[in-house]
Amino acid sequence: MTNKITKEKLIKYFSITEKAFHEAKGKVIKGREEEAKEVIEMVKNYISDARYFESQGEFVNAFASINYVHGWLDAGVRLGVFDVDDNKLFTIK
């Protein structure tokens, strides 16, 4: 176990989070489109922030941002905005 955020760790978490984003945005629950739009916009913004921090070598901030992205996605799932069932990508019941 390491206490460092490496480029490899960022690659891993970007991959997982972008896969989750792709899955979620394709499974918006009917009637929740407005909420989904807001979540998706925030996710895009934080992914952009994470990529920027990564490009600047600020791995801690990049890692924090990508985890915030996943928090938004999980919140959308738990609030019934996205209908997903992959418990490896999302915190689901």
C-alpha positions in Angstrom: 0.0 0.0 0.0 1.3 3.4 -0.8 0.4 6.9 0.5 1.4 8.6 -2.7 -0.7 9.6 -5.6 1.2 8.4 -8.6 0.5 8.9 -12.3 -0.6 5.2 -12.5 -3.1 5.7 -9.6 -4.5 8.7 -11.4 -4.8 6.7 -14.7 -6.6 3.9 -12.8 -9.1 6.3 -11.1 -9.7 8.4 -14.3 -10.5 5.2 -16.1 -13.0 3.9 -13.4 -14.7 7.3 -13.1 -15.0 7.9 -16.8 -16.5 4.5 -17.3 -19.0 5.2 -14.5 -19.8 8.6 -16.1 -20.4 7.0 -19.5 -22.7 4.4 -17.9 -24.7 6.9 -15.9 -25.3 9.5 -18.6 -26.8 6.8 -20.8 -29.2 5.7 -18.0 -31.2 8.8 -17.0 -34.5 8.0 -15.3 -37.5 9.4 -17.2 -38.7 12.5 -15.5 -35.3 13.2 -14.0 -33.6 14.8 -17.0 -33.2 18.2 -15.4 -31.4 16.8 -12.4 -29.3 14.6 -14.7 -28.3 17.6 -16.7 -27.1 19.4 -13.6 -25.2 16.4 -12.3 -23.6 15.8 -15.8 -22.6 19.4 -16.0 -20.9 19.2 -12.6 -19.2 15.9 -13.6 -17.8 17.4 -16.8 -16.5 20.5 -14.9 -14.7 18.4 -12.3 -13.3 16.0 -14.9 -11.9 19.1 -16.6 -10.5 20.4 -13.4 -8.9 17.0 -12.7 -7.3 16.9 -16.1 -6.0 20.4 -15.7 -4.5 19.6 -12.3 -3.0 16.4 -13.7 -1.4 18.4 -16.6 0.2 20.7 -14.0 1.6 17.8 -12.0 -0.8 18.6 -9.2 -1.7 15.0 -8.5 -3.3 15.5 -5.1 -5.7 18.1 -6.5 -6.4 15.9 -9.6 -7.1 12.9 -7.4 -9.4 15.0 -5.1 -11.3 16.3 -8.2 -11.8 12.9 -9.8 -13.1 11.6 -6.4 -15.5 14.5 -6.3 -16.7 13.5 -9.7 -17.5 10.0 -8.5 -19.3 11.5 -5.5 -21.6 13.4 -7.8 -22.3 10.3 -9.8 -23.0 8.3 -6.7 -25.3 11.0 -5.4 -27.2 11.0 -8.7 -27.6 7.2 -8.4 -28.8 7.3 -4.8 -31.2 10.1 -5.5 -32.8 8.2 -8.4 -31.5 10.2 -11.3 -29.6 7.4 -12.9 -30.7 3.8 -13.2 -27.5 1.8 -13.0 -26.7 -1.6 -11.4 -23.0 -2.0 -11.4 -21.9 -2.1 -7.7 -18.3 -2.0 -8.7 -18.7 1.5 -10.3 -21.4 2.9 -8.0 -22.6 2.9 -4.4 -26.0 1.2 -4.9 -28.4 -0.4 -2.6 
